[in-house]
């Protein structure tokens, strides 16, 4: 708990004052943990970063204060902390896989590429991505949080997997995001629950984060059989 609390406090120090309520809710839920979650599936465009990757390219997306997109940077830092604590992190995005790979090559990307597994990047339904991710992780839908900025994609996933906790990432410019996060605080408490429920042992070996390494090792073992 102390490690998680320290991480959250560090996040608070780097967050724009307009987003302080977001981290405050995170801290509050650390003190009063709910049901544990094992994995978090996230969208990319206007969620992990600001901007539509296919329209503006890897150099155009942002997650920093200069571009008024710092909430995305905070979100990346939180996912990084979760991954280092042993939580599974996956991507589900309607995008071109090659362009996404280029985006993750940016040196200022906060969430390392190796902390994410698997990556479901294609133009199909998000529920199809979730199905394959759950199969790869070998966990139930009730153990997963899905975060996306599209209400339609969230509804589509929820219709197939009602057990998944679906969270709407706040849309709009930076000035509108702060009150939106505050008003949807119950949504982001799910991420705090994942953080709080993460194993205390740090599953980090060879530069890989969280259980991503364990999943990859298991897949290699299965293929060798």
N, C-alpha and C positions, 0 to 999 in steps of 0.2 A: 504493500500500500504506500509506503514512504517513497519508493522509487516512482510510482505512478503519480503521486501528489507532487513530487519535485518536477517531473516532466510537465505537468499541467501548469505549475507556477512559472516555469520557464516560458511556456507558451504565452501566458498572460503578459509577461514582460515585453514580448515582441509584437503583440497584437495592437492594432490601432484602437484608440480609446472607444470608438464607436462600436467595436465588436467585443468589448470586455464582458458584456452580459452572456455571450456565447460561452466563454471559458468559465465564467462564474457558475453557469449551470453544469458544466462539465465537472468542476470541482465538487459541487453540491452532490452530484449523483455518485461520485467516488465514495463519499462518506456514507451514502445510503444505497448500496448496490442492489440491483434487481436480478432477474434471471440471467444467467450467463449466456453469452453468445460465443461461437467459435470462429466465425468467419464474416468478412465484410466484402461485398461486391460493389464496386463503384463504376460509375460512368466516367467519361473523360471530358468531352466538350461542355464548357460552362459548369463543370463540377470539379474535376481534378485541376483544371485550369480554366482561365477565362478566354473565350473565343471559340469559333468553329474551325477546327484544324484543317478541314478540307477546303475552306474558303481563304484562309489567311496564311496557311503553312506553318511549319514548326517555329519559325522565327517570329511569327505574329502573336502567338498565344502568350499569356502572361499570368503571373501569380504574385505580383509584387506591389509595393506601395506606390511606386512611380506611376504605374498604370491603373491605380485605384482598384486593384484586384487582389489585395492582400488576404482576403478571406480564403482564397484558393490556396495560398501559401500556408496559411494556418491549417487548412484541411490536409494538405500534404504532410505537414509535420506531425499531425495527429495520427495519420495512417502509418507513417514511419515508426512512431512510438509503439503503435499497436503491433506492427510486424515484428519489431525487435523483442516484444514481450511474448511472442508466440502465437499471435492471432493470424489466421489465414486472410490474405488480401488477394482479390482477383479483379480483373477488368471485364466489363461487358459494354462494348461500345459499337455503334454503327459508324464504321470508319474504314479507311484504307489501311491495312496492316503495315504496309511499307512506310507510309507517312507517319503512322504512330511510332514505328521503330525509330524514325528520324527524330521525332519529338523527344523521345527518351534519351537521345544522345546529347541533348543540351547539357552543358556542364553545370548550369544553375538549377537543374531539376532537383527538387528537394527529396522526393520519394524515389529511391534507387530502383532501377529496373529489376534487380535481383530479388527485391522484396515482394514481387508480384507473381503469382502463379495460381491458375493459368490465366492466359489472356484470350478472351473471346472477342475478336475484332472482325466483324463482317457486317453485311447489310440485312441480315435476317432478324427475326423477332428476338427481343431480349429474353423472353422465357426460354427459348432454345439455348441461349448462352447459359442461363441459370441452370438448366437441366444438366448440361455437360460439366459445369463447374461443380455441382453437387455430386455428380458421379465421380469426378476426379478427387474431390475431397473426401468422399465417402462419409458424409454427414447429412443429417436431416435438414429440411427446409426451415424448421423451427429454430435452428441454431444459427441462422444467417440473417444479416442485415443487408438490405439493398438500397443504395443511395443513387439518385438520378435527379436531374433538373427537369425532366419531362413527365408531367402528370399522365400522359397517355402511355408511356412506357412503364411507369409504375403500376398503372391500372392493369395493363396487359399481363405483367408478371404476377400481380396479386390475384388475377382471375385464374391463373394456372396453379399458383402456389399461395393459397390464402394464409399459410403458416408463416411465411416470410414477413419480417418487419420491414416495410417499405418506407423510405424517407425521402421527402421532396427537398432537394437542395435549393436554397433561396435563389431566385433568378433576379435579373435586373442589374442596374449599376450599383456601385459600392454604397452610395448614400441610401439606397432602398434596402440593401441587404441587411444592415444592422438591425432595424426594427423587425425585419422578416425573420431573422434568426431568433430574436427575442420572443416573437409571438409563436414560433414553432419550436420552442425549447424542448418540448416532449419528444420531438423527433430526434434531435441530436443527443438526447439522453441515451438512446440506444447505442450510439458509438461509445459513450462513457461506460455503459454496461460491458461492452466488449473489452474495453481497456481494463476495467476493474477485474473482469473474470479471467484475464490472461494469466497463464502459468507464471509463477514467480521465477522459475528457472529461465534464463535467457538462451533460447535455442538459436544460437548464431555460430555458424562454422564456415570457414572458407569464404567469407564475404557475403554469404547468403543470409537473408533475414527470416525469422520466424519459422513456421512449419513448412515454408516453401521448400527448404532443403529436404525435409523428411518426405514430403510428397514426391519430389523428384527421385529420391533414392528408392522409394517404394515402386515407382513406375519403372525404373531401370531394373529392379529386381524381378518384377512381374514379367517384363519382356524377355529376361534371360531364361525364364522357366520353360 
